[in-house]
Amino acid sequence: MNYILAILLPPLSILLTGRPILAVLVFLIWIPALFLSGGLTHPMFILLAWFLIFHAREDRRQRRDLS
């Protein structure tokens, strides 16, 4: 579900992965970028959110395997 949320609202998806400071920073850049570029930069934020979601899952998987 977080991957679908990343398509619609990348900053919220980043917040749900446990990175609140990065989520605020992305939000502050994402809003003006949407209006100034007409949405052309939106895929960049989607890719960032997907990478962070994947990275968080890998971290959880590694911690689980070490236990």
N, C-alpha and C positions, 0 to 999 in steps of 0.2 A: 504494500500500500504506500510505503514511503517513496517508492520510485514514481508512482503516479502523482503523488503530491509534489515531487520534484519538478514535474513537467508544468504544473499549474502555478505553484508558489515556491520557487527554489529557496528563498530565505527561511520560510517556515520549515521546510524539509531539513535544512541544515541545522536549525534550532533543535529539531527532534532527534538528530544524531548526537546531540550532547555538546555542541559547540556554540554557546550563546553569543560570545563576543564576535566570532566570525559571522554569525547570522545577522547581527546588528550591522556590521560593516558591509556585508553583502546587500542588505536591505537599503542602506544609505546610497549605495552605488547603483543598485538595480532599478529603483524608481526613476531617477533622472535618465538612466540609460534607456529605459523603455520609451520614454517620451521623446528624447532627443534623437534616437536612432530609428524610431518607428518600430521597435521590437526586433531589430536585427541582431542585437546582442543577447537576446533571451536564450538562444541555444548554448551560449558560453556558460551561463549560470546553471542551466540544466546539467551540462556536463560536469561542472564543479560539484553540484549537489550529488549526482550519481557517483562520482569518484569518492566523495566523503562517506556516502552510505556504504559503498562497497568496502572502504577502508575500515569503517566501524565494525562491519560484520566480520571481517577477517581478524580484527583485534579480539573480538568476543570469542571467535572460534579458536584462536591460539591460546587465549586464557583458559578456555574450557579444556583444551587438550593437555595443558600443563598441569591442571589440577588432578 
